[in-house]
Amino acid sequence: MSTLYDRFAPNLLGLALRITREQADAEEVVVDTFAQAWREASRFETGRGSVAAWLATIARSRALDTVRSRTRRGRLSDAAEAESASSAAPAMGSAFASPVANVIANEQARRIRDALMELPDSQRAALDLAYFEGLSQTEIAERLGEPLGTVKTRVRLGLRKLRELLTALGPEGYA
Amino acid sequence: MTDSSRHPMHELVEEYVLELLDEAERAEFETRLAVDPTLASNVAAAREALSALALSTPVALPAGLKQRVMAHAVAHPEPVAVEAKVLPMIPSRRSRAPLWLGAALAASLLVVFKLNHDLGQERQATATANAFAARTLDAVTQRDSMIARLTDPSVELVTLASTGDAKPAVKVYVDQKRRSAVLSVASLETAPAGQAYQLWFIVDGKPIPSVTFNPGADGRALVQDVTLPPGTVAATAVTREPEGGSQAPTSAVLFVGAVKAGK
């Protein structure tokens, strides 16, 4: 568990911050994510994906639940004005578990962000709304003012393009 | 393989991993996913791409977060009792020993106990990692076994038609050669209290009782290693029975499907 934490916690906290936009909530998401991973370790199947994908799925679900719960309680009024996850968080990589982990994580993140930048803006926007805000395709269409069919196409093509770009990076690119 | 990749479910991989499918679509997709290795591979690749998107912005970790994570995830040796033993070492005013000596001794003991505590945590972490690896290996082995069985040429997929609303999906993978079957259910409501669903095999025109089951809150159930009765199974069916099952059906057939002869 310690090894998993050192390897993935910086990325999971970044994901949780991007979705919840609040440091305390994001930290709770990370704590809950590792707790759930530990409880459900026996259900993890390596043939169905990597540990990274598994942990990301748990963290995203937890973070979206947190935001939805906050919304239901009507305490999201300041969220829109909150600092963005990237600016709210400390500088990337400034306090990783070790210098080696720091270098590896930053290099992988840089390569992945480079790949993301190759996606057309419209596809990246649709993917972001679906993944980080948990919106349905209908909601994305309303948010972007685009036809539903267009949104579906953008989501599909965006993710396929991302797969291709990451495949080109090789297995060390993001696993 | 080419035929498999032409299946319409392959067009829904992205929507599936982004959780954009509705309940019925998801159930249909996952039914296909269970028997289509190419589809499973595509889903895994899409999930990897999404995880890259998700994990592309690492940030600095606040102090203390790791301790909180470990405290929640791993049961480690409890330090409270150790600290309680240390407290009496604080000297009283009647003691001849100087205060700094008592404090230093207490501090030394704290360091020793802290070291022991850290060592205990390290051992616990190692045991945790080993247990995690063992469970992961076990899960992979079970999955491989299941895939091998379901993809065996001798296995026939029987989709049971609903006699009422067509929404639930009930499928039975019948392996006549090994005399076993696997039952897969999706979108089925939980049976009322005191009742359960029961699977039947029809042999020589007579229903032979088999396993009882109940779907989880998500409407899904998977029953492995169902033993086929002797004789040629012509059909399989599902009814709702008292919990524990019946020797003969006591209610109307909810789902039924024919098994091809000669398989």
Interface residues (C-beta under 8 A of the other chain):
Chain A: M1 S2 T3 Y5 F8 A9 P10 N11 L12 L13 G14 L15 L17 R18 Q23 E27 V30 V31 D32 F34 A35 A37 W38 A41 S42 R43 F44 E45 T46 G47 R48 G49 S50 A52 A53 L55 A56 T57 A59 R60 A85 S86 A89 P90 A91 M92 G93 S94 A95 F96 A97 A105 N106 A109 I112 R113 A115 L116 L127 A130 Y131 G134 S136 Q137 K152 V155 R156 L159 R160 L162 R163 L166 T167 G173 Y174 A175
Chain B: E11 E14 E15 V17 L18 E19 L20 A40 V43 A44 A45 A46 R47 E48 A49 L50 S51 A52 L53 A54 L55 S56 T57 P58 V59 A60 L61 P62 L65 K66 R68 V69 M70 H72 A73 V74 A125 T128 A129 A131 F132 R135 T136 D138 A139 V140 R143 D144
